[in-house]
Every structure is written in C-alpha cells, then in structure tokens.
C-alpha cells in the first residue's frame, strides 16, 4: 500500500537580530514578532521576543549590536501569507521615557539557505505642522493620540515627551490603513536568517535547488566562504 503524501509543508527559521545603525540615538532595544496568513500556524519556537538594551560600539561603525536569537517553525498548506518579521526599536528620550525609534518589516526569505537582510526603519510623523508640535494623532486610527488638557489648551507633545507610535506594531506588515500614516525614514536594522523548508517540493512548490530542501545544521562562520 502506497504511503500517503504530506498534507502540509514546514518552514524553519533561525538566525538573529544582528545589529542596527541609529546615528542619533543610543541605548536601544528591539522587539520582534511574526505576522502570517490564516493558513499558517507555528509549531515550535517563539513568535515574538524582546532583546537586551545595547549601547553603540566603540569602533568606527558605532553600531548597536544585539545578536538576539530567532528560532521558529511554521506549518502551512498554502504559501499565501508567507511570514513576515516586524521589528520595533525603542530607546529613552531626554525625559527618560521609552519611545519608538523605528519600525520595519521584511518577509522571511523564500529560498532555503543563509540570508542577510538590512531593513530600513521608519517612524510615524504627524500630518501637519501644528500636530508636529502638539504630537496629536487623532486622524489616524492606528496611532496613539495624546491627551487633551481639560482647560481646552493643547500641551505641546515635545514638553510631554510623547511622539506618535502604533498601537499594534503588526500594522507595519499590513497595507490596510497605512495610507493615512505619514512616516519618516530613520535608521537600519540587520537580520541574519537561516531558512530550511520541508515537503514544499512534494506539494508542488519550488523555492530552490532540491539539495537545499530540508537540510539543517550549523551555519558557516560569517566571513568565510560557503
């Protein structure tokens, strides 16, 4: 009797949130979470995490190095909704409050193997000159609005130590509602992915050479030829 074929395929992702470049800021930490379609489900590992706080390196790069590990496995019957990783970087402002310094997102690479990605980050901006001073964000439902004082006078957001940020960072990976948000580029984050797939070819999906499908193991040391 012939064995039944696989009904799902697996996507295994490990690696690390390696480093960042934010020339204007220091003492930052990073949060990550995965966003994926309805046909996907995690089977092992962690879907989200938060790194340690790191300071700029003392060399010429002045990089913020986290080397924060990522390790998760998904199963699916459909590549639609391929997982994305969403990053949020935070750090203290002049008042000591933790404020967002950058959002970014990227799809997990489709092809198995070792991949390095540099993600441009951005922050939400107020939609008018007045709001840039008051930091109010009422017209965008995905942003946290600032409170209005009871006396009817708006206190400047700069003095309150607040700036616009998303109520749910996962909105970064979605298109819906993003057209009402004005953003400004700010910083870069580098990610390292090791991607392994299993049974995709058996289900009719071709994402790379057959000898890289389902092969796992330690990554080669960075900087050495593969």
Biotite code that builds the C-alpha atoms (Angstrom):
import biotite.structure as struc

atoms = struc.array([
    struc.Atom([0.000, 0.000, 0.000], chain_id="A", res_id=1, res_name="UNK", atom_name="CA", element="C"),
    struc.Atom([1.455, 3.353, -1.030], chain_id="A", res_id=2, res_name="UNK", atom_name="CA", element="C"),
    struc.Atom([2.239, 5.798, 1.726], chain_id="A", res_id=3, res_name="UNK", atom_name="CA", element="C"),
    struc.Atom([0.122, 8.939, 1.819], chain_id="A", res_id=4, res_name="UNK", atom_name="CA", element="C"),
    struc.Atom([1.862, 12.110, 0.702], chain_id="A", res_id=5, res_name="UNK", atom_name="CA", element="C"),
    struc.Atom([2.414, 15.073, 3.065], chain_id="A", res_id=6, res_name="UNK", atom_name="CA", element="C"),
    struc.Atom([-0.545, 17.359, 3.681], chain_id="A", res_id=7, res_name="UNK", atom_name="CA", element="C"),
    struc.Atom([1.487, 20.319, 4.964], chain_id="A", res_id=8, res_name="UNK", atom_name="CA", element="C"),
    struc.Atom([4.937, 21.792, 4.443], chain_id="A", res_id=9, res_name="UNK", atom_name="CA", element="C"),
    struc.Atom([7.267, 23.170, 7.084], chain_id="A", res_id=10, res_name="UNK", atom_name="CA", element="C"),
    struc.Atom([9.244, 26.423, 7.199], chain_id="A", res_id=11, res_name="UNK", atom_name="CA", element="C"),
    struc.Atom([12.037, 26.510, 9.779], chain_id="A", res_id=12, res_name="UNK", atom_name="CA", element="C"),
    struc.Atom([13.676, 29.848, 10.517], chain_id="A", res_id=13, res_name="UNK", atom_name="CA", element="C"),
    struc.Atom([16.544, 30.597, 12.848], chain_id="A", res_id=14, res_name="UNK", atom_name="CA", element="C"),
    struc.Atom([19.107, 33.363, 12.965], chain_id="A", res_id=15, res_name="UNK", atom_name="CA", element="C"),
    struc.Atom([19.406, 36.617, 14.847], chain_id="A", res_id=16, res_name="UNK", atom_name="CA", element="C"),
    struc.Atom([18.566, 40.280, 15.001], chain_id="A", res_id=17, res_name="UNK", atom_name="CA", element="C"),
    struc.Atom([22.186, 41.181, 14.474], chain_id="A", res_id=18, res_name="UNK", atom_name="CA", element="C"),
    struc.Atom([22.767, 44.920, 14.741], chain_id="A", res_id=19, res_name="UNK", atom_name="CA", element="C"),
    struc.Atom([21.444, 48.384, 13.967], chain_id="A", res_id=20, res_name="UNK", atom_name="CA", element="C"),
    struc.Atom([22.555, 51.816, 12.853], chain_id="A", res_id=21, res_name="UNK", atom_name="CA", element="C"),
    struc.Atom([20.801, 54.761, 14.515], chain_id="A", res_id=22, res_name="UNK", atom_name="CA", element="C"),
    struc.Atom([23.383, 57.583, 14.433], chain_id="A", res_id=23, res_name="UNK", atom_name="CA", element="C"),
    struc.Atom([21.295, 59.946, 16.555], chain_id="A", res_id=24, res_name="UNK", atom_name="CA", element="C"),
    struc.Atom([20.394, 57.508, 19.338], chain_id="A", res_id=25, res_name="UNK", atom_name="CA", element="C"),
    struc.Atom([21.966, 55.156, 21.859], chain_id="A", res_id=26, res_name="UNK", atom_name="CA", element="C"),
    struc.Atom([20.926, 52.579, 24.490], chain_id="A", res_id=27, res_name="UNK", atom_name="CA", element="C"),
    struc.Atom([18.272, 50.944, 22.300], chain_id="A", res_id=28, res_name="UNK", atom_name="CA", element="C"),
    struc.Atom([16.437, 47.619, 22.440], chain_id="A", res_id=29, res_name="UNK", atom_name="CA", element="C"),
    struc.Atom([14.451, 45.739, 19.812], chain_id="A", res_id=30, res_name="UNK", atom_name="CA", element="C"),
    struc.Atom([11.169, 43.824, 19.793], chain_id="A", res_id=31, res_name="UNK", atom_name="CA", element="C"),
    struc.Atom([10.219, 41.384, 17.056], chain_id="A", res_id=32, res_name="UNK", atom_name="CA", element="C"),
    struc.Atom([7.053, 39.496, 16.140], chain_id="A", res_id=33, res_name="UNK", atom_name="CA", element="C"),
    struc.Atom([5.923, 37.411, 13.166], chain_id="A", res_id=34, res_name="UNK", atom_name="CA", element="C"),
    struc.Atom([2.877, 38.151, 11.029], chain_id="A", res_id=35, res_name="UNK", atom_name="CA", element="C"),
    struc.Atom([1.485, 35.409, 8.777], chain_id="A", res_id=36, res_name="UNK", atom_name="CA", element="C"),
    struc.Atom([-1.618, 34.300, 6.873], chain_id="A", res_id=37, res_name="UNK", atom_name="CA", element="C"),
    struc.Atom([-4.597, 32.296, 8.078], chain_id="A", res_id=38, res_name="UNK", atom_name="CA", element="C"),
    struc.Atom([-3.281, 29.024, 6.644], chain_id="A", res_id=39, res_name="UNK", atom_name="CA", element="C"),
    struc.Atom([-0.102, 29.242, 8.714], chain_id="A", res_id=40, res_name="UNK", atom_name="CA", element="C"),
    struc.Atom([0.474, 28.001, 12.258], chain_id="A", res_id=41, res_name="UNK", atom_name="CA", element="C"),
    struc.Atom([3.592, 27.979, 14.481], chain_id="A", res_id=42, res_name="UNK", atom_name="CA", element="C"),
    struc.Atom([4.651, 24.511, 15.647], chain_id="A", res_id=43, res_name="UNK", atom_name="CA", element="C"),
    struc.Atom([7.841, 25.263, 17.603], chain_id="A", res_id=44, res_name="UNK", atom_name="CA", element="C"),
    struc.Atom([9.927, 28.152, 18.831], chain_id="A", res_id=45, res_name="UNK", atom_name="CA", element="C"),
    struc.Atom([8.908, 31.707, 19.682], chain_id="A", res_id=46, res_name="UNK", atom_name="CA", element="C"),
    struc.Atom([6.785, 34.067, 17.586], chain_id="A", res_id=47, res_name="UNK", atom_name="CA", element="C"),
    struc.Atom([7.974, 37.173, 19.406], chain_id="A", res_id=48, res_name="UNK", atom_name="CA", element="C"),
    struc.Atom([10.785, 38.388, 21.608], chain_id="A", res_id=49, res_name="UNK", atom_name="CA", element="C"),
    struc.Atom([12.486, 41.395, 23.131], chain_id="A", res_id=50, res_name="UNK", atom_name="CA", element="C"),
    struc.Atom([16.227, 41.986, 23.184], chain_id="A", res_id=51, res_name="UNK", atom_name="CA", element="C"),
    struc.Atom([18.561, 43.409, 25.764], chain_id="A", res_id=52, res_name="UNK", atom_name="CA", element="C"),
    struc.Atom([19.450, 47.116, 25.795], chain_id="A", res_id=53, res_name="UNK", atom_name="CA", element="C"),
    struc.Atom([22.677, 47.791, 23.953], chain_id="A", res_id=54, res_name="UNK", atom_name="CA", element="C"),
    struc.Atom([24.979, 50.777, 23.555], chain_id="A", res_id=55, res_name="UNK", atom_name="CA", element="C"),
    struc.Atom([26.946, 51.834, 20.498], chain_id="A", res_id=56, res_name="UNK", atom_name="CA", element="C"),
    struc.Atom([30.187, 50.019, 19.803], chain_id="A", res_id=57, res_name="UNK", atom_name="CA", element="C"),
    struc.Atom([33.432, 51.887, 20.366], chain_id="A", res_id=58, res_name="UNK", atom_name="CA", element="C"),
    struc.Atom([34.800, 51.261, 16.846], chain_id="A", res_id=59, res_name="UNK", atom_name="CA", element="C"),
    struc.Atom([34.315, 53.423, 13.774], chain_id="A", res_id=60, res_name="UNK", atom_name="CA", element="C"),
    struc.Atom([30.997, 51.793, 12.855], chain_id="A", res_id=61, res_name="UNK", atom_name="CA", element="C"),
    struc.Atom([29.284, 52.931, 16.077], chain_id="A", res_id=62, res_name="UNK", atom_name="CA", element="C"),
    struc.Atom([26.875, 50.020, 15.606], chain_id="A", res_id=63, res_name="UNK", atom_name="CA", element="C"),
    struc.Atom([24.288, 48.812, 18.101], chain_id="A", res_id=64, res_name="UNK", atom_name="CA", element="C"),
    struc.Atom([24.927, 45.068, 18.372], chain_id="A", res_id=65, res_name="UNK", atom_name="CA", element="C"),
    struc.Atom([22.216, 42.774, 19.795], chain_id="A", res_id=66, res_name="UNK", atom_name="CA", element="C"),
    struc.Atom([22.889, 39.322, 18.250], chain_id="A", res_id=67, res_name="UNK", atom_name="CA", element="C"),
    struc.Atom([19.447, 38.422, 19.571], chain_id="A", res_id=68, res_name="UNK", atom_name="CA", element="C"),
    struc.Atom([18.385, 34.896, 18.507], chain_id="A", res_id=69, res_name="UNK", atom_name="CA", element="C"),
    struc.Atom([15.367, 33.998, 16.368], chain_id="A", res_id=70, res_name="UNK", atom_name="CA", element="C"),
    struc.Atom([14.097, 30.407, 16.204], chain_id="A", res_id=71, res_name="UNK", atom_name="CA", element="C"),
    struc.Atom([10.611, 29.422, 14.987], chain_id="A", res_id=72, res_name="UNK", atom_name="CA", element="C"),
    struc.Atom([8.963, 26.728, 12.845], chain_id="A", res_id=73, res_name="UNK", atom_name="CA", element="C"),
    struc.Atom([5.732, 27.130, 10.880], chain_id="A", res_id=74, res_name="UNK", atom_name="CA", element="C"),
    struc.Atom([3.493, 24.710, 9.044], chain_id="A", res_id=75, res_name="UNK", atom_name="CA", element="C"),
    struc.Atom([1.106, 25.554, 6.216], chain_id="A", res_id=76, res_name="UNK", atom_name="CA", element="C"),
    struc.Atom([-0.775, 24.156, 3.250], chain_id="A", res_id=77, res_name="UNK", atom_name="CA", element="C"),
    struc.Atom([-0.580, 27.387, 1.253], chain_id="A", res_id=78, res_name="UNK", atom_name="CA", element="C"),
    struc.Atom([2.301, 29.824, 0.668], chain_id="A", res_id=79, res_name="UNK", atom_name="CA", element="C"),
    struc.Atom([-0.167, 32.744, 0.645], chain_id="A", res_id=80, res_name="UNK", atom_name="CA", element="C"),
    struc.Atom([0.512, 34.850, 3.730], chain_id="A", res_id=81, res_name="UNK", atom_name="CA", element="C"),
    struc.Atom([4.205, 33.902, 3.849], chain_id="A", res_id=82, res_name="UNK", atom_name="CA", element="C"),
    struc.Atom([5.524, 35.040, 7.256], chain_id="A", res_id=83, res_name="UNK", atom_name="CA", element="C"),
    struc.Atom([6.945, 38.496, 7.803], chain_id="A", res_id=84, res_name="UNK", atom_name="CA", element="C"),
    struc.Atom([9.025, 39.611, 10.759], chain_id="A", res_id=85, res_name="UNK", atom_name="CA", element="C"),
    struc.Atom([8.127, 43.006, 12.229], chain_id="A", res_id=86, res_name="UNK", atom_name="CA", element="C"),
    struc.Atom([10.756, 44.946, 14.183], chain_id="A", res_id=87, res_name="UNK", atom_name="CA", element="C"),
    struc.Atom([10.212, 47.785, 16.653], chain_id="A", res_id=88, res_name="UNK", atom_name="CA", element="C"),
    struc.Atom([13.186, 49.620, 18.142], chain_id="A", res_id=89, res_name="UNK", atom_name="CA", element="C"),
    struc.Atom([12.815, 51.645, 21.343], chain_id="A", res_id=90, res_name="UNK", atom_name="CA", element="C"),
    struc.Atom([15.016, 53.845, 23.472], chain_id="A", res_id=91, res_name="UNK", atom_name="CA", element="C"),
    struc.Atom([14.915, 56.643, 26.043], chain_id="A", res_id=92, res_name="UNK", atom_name="CA", element="C"),
    struc.Atom([14.175, 60.248, 25.198], chain_id="A", res_id=93, res_name="UNK", atom_name="CA", element="C"),
    struc.Atom([15.508, 63.280, 27.074], chain_id="A", res_id=94, res_name="UNK", atom_name="CA", element="C"),
    struc.Atom([12.843, 62.747, 29.760], chain_id="A", res_id=95, res_name="UNK", atom_name="CA", element="C"),
    struc.Atom([13.772, 59.093, 30.311], chain_id="A", res_id=96, res_name="UNK", atom_name="CA", element="C"),
    struc.Atom([10.618, 57.758, 28.649], chain_id="A", res_id=97, res_name="UNK", atom_name="CA", element="C"),
    struc.Atom([10.889, 54.786, 26.269], chain_id="A", res_id=98, res_name="UNK", atom_name="CA", element="C"),
    struc.Atom([9.801, 55.989, 22.823], chain_id="A", res_id=99, res_name="UNK", atom_name="CA", element="C"),
    struc.Atom([9.817, 54.299, 19.439], chain_id="A", res_id=100, res_name="UNK", atom_name="CA", element="C"),
    struc.Atom([12.921, 54.930, 17.324], chain_id="A", res_id=101, res_name="UNK", atom_name="CA", element="C"),
    struc.Atom([11.963, 52.848, 14.319], chain_id="A", res_id=102, res_name="UNK", atom_name="CA", element="C"),
    struc.Atom([9.588, 50.310, 12.766], chain_id="A", res_id=103, res_name="UNK", atom_name="CA", element="C"),
    struc.Atom([10.369, 47.913, 9.937], chain_id="A", res_id=104, res_name="UNK", atom_name="CA", element="C"),
    struc.Atom([9.276, 44.623, 8.390], chain_id="A", res_id=105, res_name="UNK", atom_name="CA", element="C"),
    struc.Atom([10.567, 42.071, 5.887], chain_id="A", res_id=106, res_name="UNK", atom_name="CA", element="C"),
    struc.Atom([9.353, 38.717, 4.568], chain_id="A", res_id=107, res_name="UNK", atom_name="CA", element="C"),
    struc.Atom([11.230, 35.604, 5.632], chain_id="A", res_id=108, res_name="UNK", atom_name="CA", element="C"),
    struc.Atom([13.341, 34.691, 2.549], chain_id="A", res_id=109, res_name="UNK", atom_name="CA", element="C"),
    struc.Atom([11.560, 32.294, 0.194], chain_id="A", res_id=110, res_name="UNK", atom_name="CA", element="C"),
    struc.Atom([14.597, 30.224, -0.728], chain_id="A", res_id=111, res_name="UNK", atom_name="CA", element="C"),
    struc.Atom([16.351, 27.937, 1.781], chain_id="A", res_id=112, res_name="UNK", atom_name="CA", element="C"),
    struc.Atom([19.838, 28.860, 2.924], chain_id="A", res_id=113, res_name="UNK", atom_name="CA", element="C"),
    struc.Atom([21.628, 31.674, 4.702], chain_id="A", res_id=114, res_name="UNK", atom_name="CA", element="C"),
    struc.Atom([20.423, 35.241, 4.095], chain_id="A", res_id=115, res_name="UNK", atom_name="CA", element="C"),
    struc.Atom([21.379, 38.631, 5.484], chain_id="A", res_id=116, res_name="UNK", atom_name="CA", element="C"),
    struc.Atom([18.843, 41.463, 5.209], chain_id="A", res_id=117, res_name="UNK", atom_name="CA", element="C"),
    struc.Atom([19.215, 45.142, 6.050], chain_id="A", res_id=118, res_name="UNK", atom_name="CA", element="C"),
    struc.Atom([15.840, 46.689, 6.838], chain_id="A", res_id=119, res_name="UNK", atom_name="CA", element="C"),
    struc.Atom([15.249, 50.456, 6.548], chain_id="A", res_id=120, res_name="UNK", atom_name="CA", element="C"),
    struc.Atom([13.345, 51.675, 9.580], chain_id="A", res_id=121, res_name="UNK", atom_name="CA", element="C"),
    struc.Atom([10.830, 54.495, 9.894], chain_id="A", res_id=122, res_name="UNK", atom_name="CA", element="C"),
    struc.Atom([8.806, 56.391, 12.469], chain_id="A", res_id=123, res_name="UNK", atom_name="CA", element="C"),
    struc.Atom([5.285, 57.837, 12.127], chain_id="A", res_id=124, res_name="UNK", atom_name="CA", element="C"),
    struc.Atom([5.053, 61.574, 11.669], chain_id="A", res_id=125, res_name="UNK", atom_name="CA", element="C"),
    struc.Atom([2.243, 63.951, 12.476], chain_id="A", res_id=126, res_name="UNK", atom_name="CA", element="C"),
    struc.Atom([0.258, 65.032, 9.441], chain_id="A", res_id=127, res_name="UNK", atom_name="CA", element="C"),
    struc.Atom([0.506, 68.819, 9.835], chain_id="A", res_id=128, res_name="UNK", atom_name="CA", element="C"),
    struc.Atom([2.921, 71.405, 11.161], chain_id="A", res_id=129, res_name="UNK", atom_name="CA", element="C"),
    struc.Atom([0.616, 72.101, 14.099], chain_id="A", res_id=130, res_name="UNK", atom_name="CA", element="C"),
    struc.Atom([0.474, 68.436, 15.005], chain_id="A", res_id=131, res_name="UNK", atom_name="CA", element="C"),
    struc.Atom([4.243, 68.132, 14.789], chain_id="A", res_id=132, res_name="UNK", atom_name="CA", element="C"),
    struc.Atom([4.315, 70.475, 17.780], chain_id="A", res_id=133, res_name="UNK", atom_name="CA", element="C"),
    struc.Atom([1.309, 69.031, 19.616], chain_id="A", res_id=134, res_name="UNK", atom_name="CA", element="C"),
    struc.Atom([2.100, 65.421, 18.594], chain_id="A", res_id=135, res_name="UNK", atom_name="CA", element="C"),
    struc.Atom([-1.643, 64.716, 18.319], chain_id="A", res_id=136, res_name="UNK", atom_name="CA", element="C"),
    struc.Atom([-2.577, 61.844, 16.024], chain_id="A", res_id=137, res_name="UNK", atom_name="CA", element="C"),
    struc.Atom([-6.345, 61.627, 16.246], chain_id="A", res_id=138, res_name="UNK", atom_name="CA", element="C"),
    struc.Atom([-6.981, 61.339, 12.490], chain_id="A", res_id=139, res_name="UNK", atom_name="CA", element="C"),
    struc.Atom([-5.005, 58.061, 12.220], chain_id="A", res_id=140, res_name="UNK", atom_name="CA", element="C"),
    struc.Atom([-6.783, 55.168, 13.987], chain_id="A", res_id=141, res_name="UNK", atom_name="CA", element="C"),
    struc.Atom([-3.573, 53.106, 14.206], chain_id="A", res_id=142, res_name="UNK", atom_name="CA", element="C"),
    struc.Atom([-1.677, 55.730, 16.197], chain_id="A", res_id=143, res_name="UNK", atom_name="CA", element="C"),
    struc.Atom([-1.791, 56.545, 19.881], chain_id="A", res_id=144, res_name="UNK", atom_name="CA", element="C"),
    struc.Atom([-3.351, 60.031, 20.362], chain_id="A", res_id=145, res_name="UNK", atom_name="CA", element="C"),
    struc.Atom([-2.095, 62.373, 23.052], chain_id="A", res_id=146, res_name="UNK", atom_name="CA", element="C"),
    struc.Atom([-4.476, 63.529, 25.767], chain_id="A", res_id=147, res_name="UNK", atom_name="CA", element="C"),
    struc.Atom([-6.025, 66.998, 25.560], chain_id="A", res_id=148, res_name="UNK", atom_name="CA", element="C"),
    struc.Atom([-5.860, 69.058, 28.782], chain_id="A", res_id=149, res_name="UNK", atom_name="CA", element="C"),
    struc.Atom([-9.224, 69.745, 30.441], chain_id="A", res_id=150, res_name="UNK", atom_name="CA", element="C"),
    struc.Atom([-8.833, 73.501, 30.050], chain_id="A", res_id=151, res_name="UNK", atom_name="CA", element="C"),
    struc.Atom([-9.014, 73.109, 26.240], chain_id="A", res_id=152, res_name="UNK", atom_name="CA", element="C"),
    struc.Atom([-5.401, 74.152, 25.611], chain_id="A", res_id=153, res_name="UNK", atom_name="CA", element="C"),
    struc.Atom([-3.223, 71.528, 23.977], chain_id="A", res_id=154, res_name="UNK", atom_name="CA", element="C"),
    struc.Atom([0.044, 70.884, 25.798], chain_id="A", res_id=155, res_name="UNK", atom_name="CA", element="C"),
    struc.Atom([2.966, 70.548, 23.429], chain_id="A", res_id=156, res_name="UNK", atom_name="CA", element="C"),
    struc.Atom([3.941, 66.915, 22.885], chain_id="A", res_id=157, res_name="UNK", atom_name="CA", element="C"),
    struc.Atom([7.590, 67.910, 22.939], chain_id="A", res_id=158, res_name="UNK", atom_name="CA", element="C"),
    struc.Atom([7.224, 69.001, 26.572], chain_id="A", res_id=159, res_name="UNK", atom_name="CA", element="C"),
    struc.Atom([5.183, 65.881, 27.380], chain_id="A", res_id=160, res_name="UNK", atom_name="CA", element="C"),
    struc.Atom([7.873, 63.597, 25.998], chain_id="A", res_id=161, res_name="UNK", atom_name="CA", element="C"),
    struc.Atom([5.469, 61.789, 23.675], chain_id="A", res_id=162, res_name="UNK", atom_name="CA", element="C"),
    struc.Atom([5.543, 61.094, 19.941], chain_id="A", res_id=163, res_name="UNK", atom_name="CA", element="C"),
    struc.Atom([3.237, 59.158, 17.580], chain_id="A", res_id=164, res_name="UNK", atom_name="CA", element="C"),
    struc.Atom([3.501, 55.390, 17.671], chain_id="A", res_id=165, res_name="UNK", atom_name="CA", element="C"),
    struc.Atom([1.395, 52.444, 16.520], chain_id="A", res_id=166, res_name="UNK", atom_name="CA", element="C"),
    struc.Atom([-0.975, 50.815, 18.988], chain_id="A", res_id=167, res_name="UNK", atom_name="CA", element="C"),
    struc.Atom([-0.114, 47.462, 17.346], chain_id="A", res_id=168, res_name="UNK", atom_name="CA", element="C"),
    struc.Atom([3.250, 47.160, 15.531], chain_id="A", res_id=169, res_name="UNK", atom_name="CA", element="C"),
    struc.Atom([1.812, 44.389, 13.325], chain_id="A", res_id=170, res_name="UNK", atom_name="CA", element="C"),
    struc.Atom([0.105, 47.098, 11.268], chain_id="A", res_id=171, res_name="UNK", atom_name="CA", element="C"),
    struc.Atom([3.553, 47.683, 9.722], chain_id="A", res_id=172, res_name="UNK", atom_name="CA", element="C"),
    struc.Atom([3.203, 44.371, 7.841], chain_id="A", res_id=173, res_name="UNK", atom_name="CA", element="C"),
    struc.Atom([-0.280, 45.199, 6.530], chain_id="A", res_id=174, res_name="UNK", atom_name="CA", element="C"),
    struc.Atom([-1.363, 47.518, 3.756], chain_id="A", res_id=175, res_name="UNK", atom_name="CA", element="C"),
    struc.Atom([-4.789, 48.383, 5.124], chain_id="A", res_id=176, res_name="UNK", atom_name="CA", element="C"),
    struc.Atom([-4.915, 51.798, 6.770], chain_id="A", res_id=177, res_name="UNK", atom_name="CA", element="C"),
    struc.Atom([-1.290, 52.650, 6.038], chain_id="A", res_id=178, res_name="UNK", atom_name="CA", element="C"),
    struc.Atom([-2.246, 55.340, 3.512], chain_id="A", res_id=179, res_name="UNK", atom_name="CA", element="C"),
    struc.Atom([-3.379, 57.632, 6.337], chain_id="A", res_id=180, res_name="UNK", atom_name="CA", element="C"),
    struc.Atom([0.001, 57.496, 8.057], chain_id="A", res_id=181, res_name="UNK", atom_name="CA", element="C"),
    struc.Atom([2.874, 59.832, 7.219], chain_id="A", res_id=182, res_name="UNK", atom_name="CA", element="C"),
    struc.Atom([6.313, 58.398, 8.068], chain_id="A", res_id=183, res_name="UNK", atom_name="CA", element="C"),
    struc.Atom([9.968, 59.434, 8.128], chain_id="A", res_id=184, res_name="UNK", atom_name="CA", element="C"),
    struc.Atom([12.966, 57.164, 7.448], chain_id="A", res_id=185, res_name="UNK", atom_name="CA", element="C"),
    struc.Atom([15.224, 56.644, 10.437], chain_id="A", res_id=186, res_name="UNK", atom_name="CA", element="C"),
    struc.Atom([17.933, 54.017, 10.892], chain_id="A", res_id=187, res_name="UNK", atom_name="CA", element="C"),
    struc.Atom([18.621, 50.463, 9.703], chain_id="A", res_id=188, res_name="UNK", atom_name="CA", element="C"),
    struc.Atom([18.493, 47.011, 11.312], chain_id="A", res_id=189, res_name="UNK", atom_name="CA", element="C"),
    struc.Atom([20.426, 43.977, 10.022], chain_id="A", res_id=190, res_name="UNK", atom_name="CA", element="C"),
    struc.Atom([18.922, 40.491, 10.298], chain_id="A", res_id=191, res_name="UNK", atom_name="CA", element="C"),
    struc.Atom([20.527, 37.108, 9.691], chain_id="A", res_id=192, res_name="UNK", atom_name="CA", element="C"),
    struc.Atom([18.248, 34.258, 8.536], chain_id="A", res_id=193, res_name="UNK", atom_name="CA", element="C"),
    struc.Atom([18.914, 30.543, 8.188], chain_id="A", res_id=194, res_name="UNK", atom_name="CA", element="C"),
    struc.Atom([15.928, 29.118, 6.294], chain_id="A", res_id=195, res_name="UNK", atom_name="CA", element="C"),
    struc.Atom([15.015, 25.437, 5.887], chain_id="A", res_id=196, res_name="UNK", atom_name="CA", element="C"),
    struc.Atom([11.898, 24.082, 4.150], chain_id="A", res_id=197, res_name="UNK", atom_name="CA", element="C"),
    struc.Atom([10.447, 20.576, 4.194], chain_id="A", res_id=198, res_name="UNK", atom_name="CA", element="C"),
    struc.Atom([7.981, 18.922, 1.784], chain_id="A", res_id=199, res_name="UNK", atom_name="CA", element="C"),
    struc.Atom([7.336, 22.070, -0.279], chain_id="A", res_id=200, res_name="UNK", atom_name="CA", element="C"),
    struc.Atom([8.501, 20.365, -3.458], chain_id="A", res_id=201, res_name="UNK", atom_name="CA", element="C"),
    struc.Atom([6.274, 17.348, -2.741], chain_id="A", res_id=202, res_name="UNK", atom_name="CA", element="C"),
    struc.Atom([3.295, 19.708, -2.587], chain_id="A", res_id=203, res_name="UNK", atom_name="CA", element="C"),
    struc.Atom([4.250, 21.339, -5.888], chain_id="A", res_id=204, res_name="UNK", atom_name="CA", element="C"),
    struc.Atom([6.091, 24.455, -4.652], chain_id="A", res_id=205, res_name="UNK", atom_name="CA", element="C"),
    struc.Atom([9.619, 25.098, -5.916], chain_id="A", res_id=206, res_name="UNK", atom_name="CA", element="C"),
    struc.Atom([11.632, 27.585, -3.845], chain_id="A", res_id=207, res_name="UNK", atom_name="CA", element="C"),
    struc.Atom([15.189, 26.438, -4.514], chain_id="A", res_id=208, res_name="UNK", atom_name="CA", element="C"),
    struc.Atom([17.528, 23.610, -5.522], chain_id="A", res_id=209, res_name="UNK", atom_name="CA", element="C"),
    struc.Atom([16.395, 20.198, -4.255], chain_id="A", res_id=210, res_name="UNK", atom_name="CA", element="C"),
    struc.Atom([19.581, 19.622, -2.265], chain_id="A", res_id=211, res_name="UNK", atom_name="CA", element="C"),
    struc.Atom([18.806, 22.617, -0.020], chain_id="A", res_id=212, res_name="UNK", atom_name="CA", element="C"),
    struc.Atom([15.282, 21.485, 0.855], chain_id="A", res_id=213, res_name="UNK", atom_name="CA", element="C"),
    struc.Atom([15.072, 20.164, 4.403], chain_id="A", res_id=214, res_name="UNK", atom_name="CA", element="C"),
    struc.Atom([18.779, 20.399, 5.228], chain_id="A", res_id=215, res_name="UNK", atom_name="CA", element="C"),
    struc.Atom([19.565, 21.771, 8.665], chain_id="A", res_id=216, res_name="UNK", atom_name="CA", element="C"),
    struc.Atom([22.746, 22.243, 10.611], chain_id="A", res_id=217, res_name="UNK", atom_name="CA", element="C"),
    struc.Atom([25.117, 24.886, 11.954], chain_id="A", res_id=218, res_name="UNK", atom_name="CA", element="C"),
    struc.Atom([25.705, 27.945, 9.846], chain_id="A", res_id=219, res_name="UNK", atom_name="CA", element="C"),
    struc.Atom([29.182, 28.538, 8.444], chain_id="A", res_id=220, res_name="UNK", atom_name="CA", element="C"),
    struc.Atom([31.184, 31.184, 10.326], chain_id="A", res_id=221, res_name="UNK", atom_name="CA", element="C"),
    struc.Atom([30.462, 34.650, 8.992], chain_id="A", res_id=222, res_name="UNK", atom_name="CA", element="C"),
    struc.Atom([33.079, 35.973, 6.606], chain_id="A", res_id=223, res_name="UNK", atom_name="CA", element="C"),
    struc.Atom([34.243, 32.536, 5.441], chain_id="A", res_id=224, res_name="UNK", atom_name="CA", element="C"),
    struc.Atom([33.366, 31.138, 2.005], chain_id="A", res_id=225, res_name="UNK", atom_name="CA", element="C"),
    struc.Atom([30.395, 28.766, 1.960], chain_id="A", res_id=226, res_name="UNK", atom_name="CA", element="C"),
])
